[in-house]
Amino acid sequence: MEELEMQVELVEKWIEAGEISELQDFLNEQNISDVEELIDELPEHAALFIETLNINRAVHVFGILDFPTQERIFKKLSASKIRELINEMPPDDRTSFFSDLKGDVVKHLIIMLSPEERKDALSLLGYPEDSVGRLMTPDYITVKPHWSITRILEHIRRYGNASETIDVLYVIDQQGHLVDDIRIRDILISDPETKVEDLIDNRLISLYANDPQEEAVNVFRMNNRVALPVVDEQGIMLGIVTIDDILWVANEEYSEDMQRIGGSEALDEPYLDVSIFNLVKKRGGWLIVLFLGQLLTVYVLKFYEDRLTTILVLLMPVIMSSGGNSGSQASTLIIQAMAMGEVTLRDWWRVMRREILSGLFLGLILGTLGFIRISVDQAFTGTYGDAWNLYALAIGFSLLGVVMWGSLTGAMLPFLLRRFGADPASSSAPFVSTIVDVTGLIIYFTIATLILGGVLL
């Protein structure tokens, strides 16, 4: 931290003195992550840093910044630097940046691209917004089945610099169909006269261009790969997706899920960059829905109004919080399991059985504690009168029923949303709690009426 502060002071000194050459030499010697930290500390000079860096390093620094920062910098760059930057950006990073821009800006930027880069940009932008096609890059190395190791190595020396990665080579036939992929390790340890077809193991894993990006994250997670090929429906190879892009997607998906689980719409930019108006807009919708849902408790209370006692009303928060907590737990666990690919729609019955059993045991634990609590309270204060044992039984069985119902509701709601094409994360903890609060009161007062019928009437 002290080192960063010293660097900030030094950079500010150079800028104030107009010693740009000193600044340039310093920035070009730093790691790109160090330059990113300087941009965070001195956002007002971010555009100057990008202008000063040599183009290769400027592209790498720009690529790891979040979009709001990229947009702020872009507005302050010179036209020549913009032209240089977007032409040198990797196609996948450029597509991601263009996708987030609004209005006619993208049209003007595409005109600034070279004919070859313009063709790639238009092709990638033609895929659906959240598809694998938006992530892929056309910069990769292909080989033919009849090539020898010697010819492959010559090919890599000639075209390797233009490739996103040379860790994996892709075998295609004369028509461009993807046959297999080969790790560079297998190439390097093989005899020079070995043919590519002798190294093919037919254990190909590929993605389709129109697949959802979230599905690509799961494929990378389940397979130890640094890159995966992308094909069309006919098996023609279109590009590759690398692990760095997948990590960005995974991070964005995680952030969105956490925001939805918290009972809010997903934020499209970092929290501190969201305007107060948009923050209220993102959160207000869900709060209104939850508020209207909670109003249903009024109708439940009104229905049971003539059977309510002071004691039952005082014990309501215990019932509502226990059911809401169990539902929130189950919902969070299932959403996470779905995101990790641990459960699918086909597993709904297995999940239901598990949650009924776990809800039963959890309900028995809390129900027993509720019974004991009332018994102890009665022994010391006599609050519940002669019917204390009936109140204890009502609370015990109500907790059992509400906790079981909360667990089942929280676990099944994500499946229901996924079944109808919605995001399971929308079954957030507050949403589940609201549903279980209302239905839990019905369970509570129904059980209380059955057990305390003679006392309440």
Buried (B, 14 or more C-beta within 10 A) or exposed (E): EEEEEEBBEEBEEBBEEEEEEBBBEBBBEBEBEBBBBBBEBBEEBBBBBBBBBEBEBBBBBBBBBEBBBBBBBBEBBEEEBBBBBBBBBBBBBBBBBBBBBEEEEBEEBBEBBEEEBBEBBEBBBEBEEBBBBBBBBBBBBBBBBEBBBEBBBEBBEEBEEEBBBBBBBBBBEEEBBBBBBBBBEBBEEBEEEBBBEEBBEEEBEBBBBEBBBBBBBBBBEEEEBBBBBBBBEEBBBBBBBBBBBBEBBBEBBEBBBBBBBEBBBBBBBEEEBBEEEBEEEBBEEBEEBBEEBBEBBEEBBEEBEEBBBEBBEEBBEBBBBBBBBBBBBBBBBBBBBBBEBEBEEEBBEEBBEBBEEBBBEBBBEBBEBBBEBBBEBBEEEEEBEEBBBBBBBBBBBBBBBBBBBBBBBBBBBBBBBBEEEEBBBBBBBBBBBBBBBBBBBBBBBEBBBEBBEEBBE
